[in-house]
Amino acid sequence: MLMSTTPTFEGKRIREYHGIVSGDAIIGVNIFRDLFARVRDIIGGRAAGYEKALQEAKTAALADMADAAREKGANAVVGIDLDYETVGDSMLMVAASGTAVTVE
C-alpha cells in the first residue's frame, strides 16, 4: 500500500478515487511511564516511554487506514493527515485519515 501526505504520487497517475478512509488507535499509558515522563520533564530529556507509545499508536492507526483502503479496492492513500489527542488522564489517541485511490 502506497501512502503519502501529498495529494499525488510523482510519476503515478490516480486512476480512481474510492473515498475517505481512516484508522484510529488508542493506547493506555501506565503509571510507571507517566512517572518517568514527569521526572524527565523536571530534569530534561526525552520521554522514551511516551515516544514508543506514540509510535505504536501511529503505526496501528496507519495500518487500520490501509486495511480500510484495501477493502475499498484501493492500492494507495493520498492526503494523509495524522492527529494526536489525549483521552482522559492516561490514554493517547492517534487518528489517521486520507483518500483511498487506485494509482497506475
Backbone torsions as a table, in degrees:
resi	resn	phi	psi	omega
1	MET	NA	119.8	174.4
2	LEU	-80.5	136.9	179.3
3	MET	-138.3	140.0	-178.0
4	SER	-151.8	148.0	174.2
5	THR	-81.4	-12.8	179.2
6	THR	-84.7	162.5	-177.7
7	PRO	-77.8	-9.8	-179.0
8	THR	-145.5	172.4	171.8
9	PHE	-114.6	126.7	179.5
10	GLU	-61.1	129.6	178.5
11	GLY	83.1	0.8	178.1
12	LYS	-124.2	146.8	179.6
13	ARG	-106.3	132.7	174.8
14	ILE	-78.6	118.1	-178.0
15	ARG	-91.0	-32.2	-176.1
16	GLU	-152.9	141.6	174.7
17	TYR	-103.1	133.6	-177.4
18	HIS	-110.3	-4.0	178.1
19	GLY	107.6	179.7	-177.3
20	ILE	-76.6	137.9	174.0
21	VAL	-128.4	155.5	179.5
22	SER	-148.4	164.2	175.4
23	GLY	-149.0	142.6	-178.0
24	ASP	-129.9	148.8	174.6
25	ALA	-144.0	132.3	175.9
26	ILE	-121.3	126.3	-178.0
27	ILE	-123.3	130.9	176.8
28	GLY	-77.8	143.7	177.7
29	VAL	-109.7	124.7	-175.6
30	ASN	-79.8	168.0	-175.2
31	ILE	-62.0	-36.2	-179.1
32	PHE	-68.6	-41.7	177.8
33	ARG	-62.0	-41.4	179.8
34	ASP	-65.0	-42.3	179.3
35	LEU	-62.1	-47.5	179.9
36	PHE	-65.8	-33.5	177.7
37	ALA	-65.6	-38.7	178.4
38	ARG	-66.5	-39.1	176.7
39	VAL	-62.6	-44.0	178.4
40	ARG	-61.3	-36.3	179.6
41	ASP	-62.8	-36.3	-178.6
42	ILE	-77.0	-46.8	-174.7
43	ILE	-93.9	-10.0	-179.6
44	GLY	94.6	164.4	179.6
45	GLY	109.2	179.1	-176.6
46	ARG	-94.3	145.2	178.2
47	ALA	-93.4	88.2	-173.9
48	ALA	-59.6	-36.6	179.2
49	GLY	-61.8	-44.7	177.9
50	TYR	-68.0	-39.9	179.1
51	GLU	-60.8	-42.3	179.3
52	LYS	-65.6	-42.2	179.1
53	ALA	-63.2	-41.6	178.3
54	LEU	-64.7	-41.7	179.0
55	GLN	-62.8	-42.6	178.4
56	GLU	-63.1	-42.4	179.7
57	ALA	-65.8	-41.5	179.2
58	LYS	-62.9	-45.0	179.1
59	THR	-60.7	-43.8	179.9
60	ALA	-65.3	-42.9	-180.0
61	ALA	-64.2	-42.6	178.4
62	LEU	-65.9	-38.0	177.9
63	ALA	-65.4	-41.7	177.2
64	ASP	-62.8	-40.7	179.1
65	MET	-65.3	-41.9	178.2
66	ALA	-63.0	-40.4	176.8
67	ASP	-60.8	-42.5	178.6
68	ALA	-63.6	-37.0	178.5
69	ALA	-67.0	-42.6	177.9
70	ARG	-60.3	-40.9	179.3
71	GLU	-60.9	-27.1	178.4
72	LYS	-88.9	-1.1	179.5
73	GLY	88.6	15.0	-178.4
74	ALA	-88.6	158.6	174.1
75	ASN	-120.0	8.0	179.8
76	ALA	-159.2	161.0	174.0
77	VAL	-132.6	129.0	178.9
78	VAL	-116.9	163.7	176.9
79	GLY	64.8	35.3	-176.1
80	ILE	-68.6	136.0	176.1
81	ASP	-125.2	133.6	176.7
82	LEU	-112.4	130.8	176.5
83	ASP	-121.5	139.5	-179.8
84	TYR	-119.2	135.3	179.9
85	GLU	-143.1	157.7	168.9
86	THR	-101.3	142.6	178.7
87	VAL	-121.3	116.2	-176.3
88	GLY	66.3	-151.1	-177.7
89	ASP	-94.8	-18.1	-170.8
90	SER	-138.9	24.1	-179.8
91	MET	-125.7	141.7	175.8
92	LEU	-116.2	135.5	179.8
93	MET	-122.3	136.7	172.8
94	VAL	-122.7	128.9	176.7
95	ALA	-117.8	129.1	177.8
96	ALA	-117.5	134.5	176.7
97	SER	-141.2	154.0	179.3
98	GLY	-171.4	-173.6	179.7
99	THR	-108.8	122.7	178.0
100	ALA	-77.2	131.4	-177.6
101	VAL	-140.0	163.6	168.7
102	THR	-111.6	124.3	179.2
103	VAL	-112.9	155.7	176.1
104	GLU	-134.0	NA	NA
